[in-house]
Amino acid sequence: MLDMNKNISFEKIKSLSEEFIMPTYRQSLCLEKGKGIYLYSTDGRVFLDFTSGIAVTNLGHCHPEIIDTICNQSNELMHASNLFYNKLQPQLAEQLVECTGLENAKCFFCNSGAEANEGMIKLARLWGSSTNRYEIITMKQSFHGRTLATLTATGQDKVKKGFGPLPEGFVYADYNKLDSVESLINSSTVAVMVESIQGEGGVIPADKIFLRKLRDLCDCNNILFLCDEVQAGIGRTGKWFGFQHADILPDVISSAKGLGNGFPIGALIAKAELANVFQPGNHATTFGGNPLSSAVSLKVIEIIKNNNLLNNAELIGLHLKSKLTKELSKYEWIDNIRGLGLMLGIVLNVEAIYLQKKLEENGLLAIATAGNILRMLPPMIISIEEANKSIDLIIKSCNDINDEMINLKKL
């Protein structure tokens, strides 16, 4: 019998991974424990976690209320399929609809952000099928998932290479440029799909005026406004969803990541007029919204509400952005800090991987993305003291890189 607690060396873990795991990621550390905003590696190192599992563990690691919820629900019922009602799924849907602000909306639950976006694409196409409309406008530099449809929807050629022929029906506009979107609308257009903040694309917030005018443009042309909130949603930006910063309401919203704080779950939420487009046989899922995932997500929403974590995300995010903007302005190779709430990016004019590696050496984990962006996604439970500690580590890492650059110039 396999002993999962057995001591195993990093070299053995790496060897087993190379032998049995497909090489879809470039990995460095081996992490074995987490607590709050900290992660612990197998070699005894401790890290401030500014990745949150890529915007997933918004409540930090091993949150005691989440652990209790998983244990208690596991003793009751984990899964029985959507052939039957379960008492938790509709309660979760009610809470999620309330968070969106969409009156009389309905939810479909699945297992991931890619599945939520896939469902959103299918919903839009089914809605438009009676008028032979199917084409969806998405944004350049967007990221919507790794299925064939969602990677085609993604506005980055690098993720599509080698996977052709790709599904038809997607065209790409310039993000934050309304005239670019408008120029692509034709008789086949059924929807526009947009992220309120492009995460993988470089932590680029949508301009509020752009989103408002995009909403009007969709209304004028009777096309759907689809909002991908997989990464920005569930409180990360200081509001439940990123689009709420622009005071608009999309027609359909996708969510995942932070919705389960590490337990897999995704959702799409459709306004009243679209809530019954899917009928039995149109779309389905085996695991989505099962009792265990629904219980966890209900607890996530409850914890965020009870602990005023939306406000914490906003205030700590402003503090990080303000302090880092001031402290990092002296470095010629750093341009600015951008983002909303606890979804922030340090914009460099060099490759961000160097800063990512230096931060890891100094005890902080963050993510290089889009070449020159260092993406920071700390948990929403972060305190002001922990934020200040992270600022110190970032400054130290930048100083280290700066010193190395100076020394290289002397050679």
Secondary structure, 3 states (H helix, E strand, C coil): CCCCCCCCCHHHHHHHHHHHCCCCCCCCCCEEEEEECEEEECCCCEEEECCHHHHCCCCCECCHHHHHHHHHHHCCCCCCCCCCCCCHHHHHHHHHHHHHCCCCCEEEEECCHHHHHHHHHHHHHHHHHHHCCCEEEEEECCCCCCCHHHHHHCECHHHCCCCCCCCCCEEEECCCCHHHHHCCCCCCEEEEEEECEECCCCCEECCHHHHHHHHHHHHHHCCEEEEECCCCCCCCCCCCCHHHHHCCCCCEEEECHHHCCCCCCEEEEECHHHCCCCCCCCCCCCCCCCHHHHHHHHHHHHHHHHCCHHHHHHHHHHHHHHHHHHHHCCCCCEEEEEEECCEEEEEECCCCHHHHHHHHHHCEECEEECCCEEEECCCCCCCHHHHHHHHHHHHHHHHHHHHHHHHHHHC
